[in-house]
Amino acid sequence: MDQALDLYEVQAKMAKFITSGTLDQRVLKALMSADGFVPKECELWDYKTTANGDALSKAKTVMQILSFYNAYGGYILYGVIEDGSKEKYLAKGITANCVNQQQIGMLIKEYTGESIDFTYREVPVRHGGENLLFGILHVPKRPGNHPPVFFAKNGPDVKPHIPLFQKDHAYVRLQDNCIAAKDKKALQFLFGPRELEIDSSKDHKRSFAPRALILDHNLPDRDVICSRFFGRDEIIERLWLWLSDEFSTTRVLAGDGGRGKTSIAYEFCEEVCRARPFELSRIFWVTAKQKQFSGTLNDYRHMPETHFNDFESLLRALCLGYAMLETEVDDVALRHQRKSLQSALRLFPSLIIVDDIDSVEDLNEQKRILELCSAISAGTPSRFLLTTRMNLTASNDVCLRVPGLSEEEYRPYVDYLVEKLNGPIIGKKEFQALWKATDGSPLFTESVLRLLKQGTRLSKAIKQWNGKLGEEVRMAALEREIQKLSLEARRVLLTCAYMGGASIVEIKQVTGYDDARMTDCISQLTSLFLLRAPDFIKKVPRFEVPTNTARLVFEKQKDLVMDTEGLKKTIQNLRGRKITLQKIDRSSGAIAQMYALMREGRFDDAIKTIEAAVKQLGQNPELVMHCGKCYFEKARQKKDSAANTAARKLFRRSYELGQRKSLLFECWFRSEIEADNPGGAFEVAELAINNNIEPTTDWILKRANSLEKLARRHAQSHNPQEALVEFERSATDIVATLRGGCDSRFEQENLQAKLSRMNDERVNLVCRIARDFSGWEQAVETIVSIVDSGDVRRSHASAAVDAFIQMVQSMSVHSIKDEMRTRRHVQTAEDEEGPRKHHLAAIHNRRRDIRRVLQRTRFVKVDERAALETKIKMVVSSFESDPSKTAAA
């Protein structure tokens, strides 16, 4: 238990050594103990006995170096032997020239194509009465402006056809493991700043600077795009990996209407905002969307802002968004505008979202927009992400198709909508019918489920929606695409819809088109996702029209083809708006100017600008929030505590005025952390959770971290009982997250390690303050509750048994009398019997709890449980025979 507390100090020291590149005895002595080394490997160090000469061992060393480099940096220490159970690491020492640094460096270059500036040194240390030689290999942390290092080729096989590591994957150090960064949480960590925060158990100072704020952005309010986001992990993970591709600066999210393309782009932007990838400094959002169909309302909603309607208006909006004056843009050649914008994107690396480019009516203008994004991002660290209904590029690498939600993703989305509508529980068969009818489209699903609100049964609602009641939403999702088609392509579309699936040969026979015209029609239809080829017969594709597209085609068949009856007979015989830019209001202009001044480091001028706007336009919650953010940025950059105090007041005022944006809570929470006020940070996290600020799991963890710091503050202030309460609340939040809201293995293992450390501290604290029978009983109850929550390490079993023995030993005749005197009870012989019976009952109850703990705990050796049970039996038997001699037993 002492080691659990000391581990924070060890980690803090090692973190400083990694940052400074220390390579001397201090590194070894920080990890040495009387009987060996600290019995733990973690994200900062790893032990090795020696450097083995086979290819697999060398490849493992390469993987460890790469994992440390991509994470926090770290040390590999040679000359330490493990006793087999990972509970003891003993000092063995090495022979000289254990590691060939040049050879390892060449292997890193071979496997990754990159060079990592690691350093190896051998250091003599006197330990256990003898002189030993140890090897220290130091791996620095990857600089913040460098991209992650990926493997360029597979490692050697650990089993047949199972390589040690895989190409095109980056590995990171997670606790004592090296894992591939595959899921969203691991990718966010990989591309983020990787700032490790370690609290020293003595002075509670962080060994690294706190994480900076989310990126500067102009994202619209989440409710405008989507109030809740579900699934799409695969697409978002591909977008994260795209950030590491220095040769590809553009991605396109394409799919037919209602699939959630804009929602995916928005969710990715929010994740990038929080993770702050290595080079990006800003997120900029522009959209051509003028109105958006709401499936719930079954009507259009006008968008609060539209930024462009053609190539030139997009270029103008981007130039003005990057602090160019109107005089620098208006009446200036497009070539000069592009050149100026490219220079700005080099200066302010950005992720730019160009939303809904298919709202631009002219197809050639859409292609010019794609070319513009690719051209001006070339040679810069900036990236463009476009959303469209039309695949403007044939490359599947650049264009990510957005399908409907998969069945697994669809279930929680439907449950959320049903709960929101206060509708009935949907059974398995109805769920399958709904998923099939809507093809997993979020927009179509909202349109169907709105009928539940009117009291319609789901089966009937689906049937009605397939008919007339779904016509409007299908028109909103697909009519724009159909209007773009040529007359020939419309005929091919209706032919495929009538036939329910056909090969090109069959379609040619019906339509009479030659190969060239048919190829053009198929290209138009597939690029707009109106036609797909899911099946092949003898390698010949069979095209079909998606279900909901087919319904709209049937509804509009006479608008597509004049002679529909003639087309049907042929098949039977063969088979038997203008968008204008909106002006920016004065408050938006003031905010934009404030950020421009902040980027130049002119915080006082920025504060004057935003305060003047507040004075002129009134206490607008948005302005007040940004004013607080300006003060907070000044506090962070200038180390100005007075500015941070002003920021905290302004954030609270903005909340009182009704501001509920996630940006407010992020800034407010961080300002409380910077003020070293865990109580205030807890309050902000609680407010965020109560206001359903997404992601809820992140805020629950923030609350847990605040409670943990608050607990340590109480412990430092000699208020252990309050510290135990806060520790328990923090642990409860972490356990709840692990059980219900944490899908990432990367995050699960981090949280599990954090929970284990906290539980060790709880056990240590409650045992340290125990003085009498009730104190030791509380210790037993605390340890039992920890095991019941799922922490079944054997150290808790030993601690529980030790606490129980202390509890029994404190139950003597003298201790009862002392306790009675302390409580000022009547001191007679008869009064002793009541407390004794009470204590005896407590002992038997706790003994049952201990038995449960021993049954649930994982033991390395079978006889350990029996030994602990024997200890309990002996002390209880001794007590029952003669309480006055229990202490001696």
DABELCOR-V624627 format. One record per backbone hydrogen bond with DSSP energy under -1.0 kcal/mol. CO is the residue of the C=O (numbers start at 0). NH is the residue of the N-H. Records with the same first field share a line. If there is no record, write none. Layout:
BEGIN
CO = NH, NH
END
This chain:
BEGIN
0 = 4
1 = 5
2 = 6
5 = 9
6 = 10
7 = 11
8 = 12
9 = 13
10 = 14
11 = 15
12 = 16
13 = 17
14 = 18
15 = 19
16 = 20, 21
23 = 26
24 = 28
25 = 29
27 = 31
30 = 37
32 = 35
35 = 32
37 = 39
43 = 74
44 = 41
45 = 76
47 = 78, 79
53 = 57
54 = 58
55 = 59
56 = 60
57 = 61
58 = 62
59 = 63
60 = 64
61 = 65
62 = 66
63 = 67
64 = 68
65 = 69
66 = 172
67 = 72
68 = 141
73 = 138
74 = 45
75 = 136
76 = 47
77 = 134
78 = 91, 92
80 = 89
87 = 82
88 = 36
89 = 80
98 = 100
99 = 103
100 = 104
101 = 105
102 = 106
103 = 107
104 = 108
105 = 109
106 = 110
107 = 111
108 = 112
110 = 151, 152
115 = 117
118 = 137
120 = 135
122 = 133
124 = 131
126 = 129
129 = 126
131 = 124
132 = 93
133 = 122
134 = 77
135 = 120
136 = 75
137 = 118
138 = 73
142 = 145
150 = 167
155 = 163
158 = 161
161 = 157, 158
164 = 154
168 = 150
169 = 180
171 = 178
173 = 176
176 = 173
178 = 171
179 = 181
182 = 186
183 = 187
184 = 188
185 = 189
186 = 190
187 = 191
190 = 277
199 = 203
215 = 282
220 = 223
221 = 225
231 = 235
232 = 236
233 = 237
234 = 238
235 = 239
236 = 240
237 = 241
238 = 242
240 = 243
241 = 244
243 = 245
244 = 247
248 = 383
250 = 385
251 = 399
252 = 387
253 = 401
257 = 442
259 = 263
260 = 264
261 = 265
262 = 266
263 = 267
264 = 268
265 = 269
266 = 270
267 = 271
268 = 272
269 = 273
270 = 274
271 = 275
272 = 214
281 = 350
283 = 352
285 = 354
286 = 306, 307
289 = 302
291 = 300
293 = 297, 298
298 = 293
300 = 291
305 = 581
309 = 313
310 = 314
311 = 315
312 = 316
313 = 317
314 = 318
315 = 319
316 = 320
318 = 323
319 = 322
324 = 327
325 = 328, 329
328 = 331
332 = 336
333 = 337
334 = 338
335 = 339
336 = 340
337 = 341
338 = 342
339 = 343
340 = 344
341 = 345
342 = 346
343 = 347
348 = 280
349 = 382
350 = 283
351 = 384
352 = 285
353 = 386
354 = 287
355 = 358
356 = 359
361 = 365
362 = 366
363 = 367
364 = 368
365 = 369
366 = 370
367 = 371
368 = 372
369 = 373
370 = 374
371 = 375
372 = 376
376 = 379
382 = 351
383 = 250
384 = 353
385 = 252
386 = 356
387 = 254
389 = 391
394 = 398
397 = 251
399 = 253
405 = 409
406 = 410
409 = 413
410 = 414
411 = 415
412 = 416
413 = 417
414 = 418
415 = 419
416 = 420
417 = 422
426 = 430
427 = 431
428 = 432
429 = 433
430 = 434
431 = 435
432 = 436
433 = 437
434 = 438
437 = 440
439 = 404
440 = 444
441 = 445
442 = 446
443 = 447
444 = 448
445 = 449
447 = 450
450 = 455
451 = 454
456 = 460
457 = 461
458 = 462
459 = 463
460 = 464
461 = 465
463 = 468
467 = 470
469 = 473
470 = 474
471 = 475
472 = 476
473 = 477
474 = 478
476 = 256
477 = 481
478 = 482
481 = 484
485 = 489
486 = 490
487 = 491
488 = 492
489 = 493
490 = 494
491 = 495
492 = 496
493 = 497
494 = 498
495 = 499
501 = 542
502 = 506
503 = 507
504 = 508
505 = 509
506 = 510
507 = 511
513 = 517
514 = 518
515 = 519
516 = 520
517 = 521
518 = 522
519 = 523
520 = 524
521 = 525
522 = 526
523 = 527
524 = 529
525 = 528
526 = 390
531 = 543
534 = 541
536 = 539
539 = 536
542 = 501
543 = 531
545 = 549
546 = 550
547 = 551
548 = 552
549 = 553
550 = 554
551 = 555
555 = 558, 559
556 = 560
561 = 563
562 = 566
563 = 567
564 = 568
565 = 569
566 = 570
567 = 571
568 = 572
569 = 573
570 = 574
584 = 588
585 = 589
586 = 590
587 = 591
588 = 592
589 = 593
590 = 594
591 = 595
592 = 596
593 = 597
594 = 598
596 = 601
597 = 600
600 = 602
601 = 605
602 = 606
603 = 607
604 = 608
605 = 609
606 = 610
607 = 611
608 = 612
609 = 613
610 = 614
611 = 615
612 = 616
613 = 617
617 = 619
619 = 623
620 = 624
621 = 625
622 = 626
623 = 627
624 = 628
625 = 629
626 = 630
627 = 631
628 = 632
629 = 633
630 = 634
631 = 635
632 = 636
633 = 637
634 = 638
639 = 643
640 = 644
641 = 645
642 = 646
643 = 647
644 = 648
645 = 649
646 = 650
647 = 651
648 = 652
649 = 653
650 = 654
651 = 655
652 = 656
653 = 658
654 = 657
660 = 664
661 = 665
662 = 666
663 = 667
664 = 668
665 = 669
666 = 670
667 = 671
668 = 672
669 = 673
670 = 674
671 = 676
672 = 675
676 = 680
677 = 681
678 = 682
679 = 683
680 = 684
681 = 685
682 = 686
683 = 687
684 = 688
685 = 689
686 = 690
687 = 692
688 = 691
694 = 698
695 = 699
696 = 700
697 = 701
698 = 702
699 = 703
700 = 704
701 = 705
702 = 706
703 = 707
704 = 708
705 = 709
706 = 710
707 = 711
708 = 712
709 = 713
710 = 714
711 = 715
712 = 716
713 = 718
714 = 717
718 = 722
719 = 723
720 = 724
721 = 725
722 = 726
723 = 727
724 = 728
725 = 729
726 = 730
727 = 731
728 = 732
729 = 733
730 = 734
731 = 735
732 = 736
733 = 737
734 = 738
735 = 739
736 = 740
743 = 747
744 = 748
745 = 749
746 = 750
747 = 751
748 = 752
749 = 753
750 = 754
751 = 755
752 = 756
753 = 757
754 = 758
755 = 759
756 = 760
757 = 761
758 = 762
759 = 763
760 = 764
761 = 765
762 = 766
763 = 767
764 = 768
771 = 775
772 = 776
773 = 777
774 = 778
775 = 779
776 = 780
777 = 781
778 = 782
779 = 783
780 = 784
781 = 785
782 = 786
783 = 787
784 = 788
785 = 790
786 = 789
789 = 791
791 = 857
792 = 795
793 = 797
794 = 798
795 = 799
796 = 800
797 = 801
798 = 802
799 = 803
800 = 804
801 = 805
802 = 806
803 = 807
804 = 808
805 = 809
807 = 810
809 = 811
811 = 815
812 = 816
813 = 817
814 = 818
815 = 819
816 = 820
817 = 821
818 = 822
819 = 824
825 = 827
831 = 835
832 = 836
833 = 837
834 = 838
835 = 839
836 = 840
837 = 841
838 = 842
839 = 843
840 = 844
841 = 845
842 = 846
843 = 847
844 = 848
845 = 849
846 = 850
847 = 851
848 = 852
849 = 853
850 = 854
851 = 855
852 = 856
860 = 863
862 = 866
863 = 867
864 = 868
865 = 869
866 = 870
867 = 871
868 = 872
869 = 873
870 = 874
871 = 875
872 = 876
873 = 877
874 = 878
875 = 879
876 = 880
877 = 881
881 = 884
882 = 885
884 = 888
END
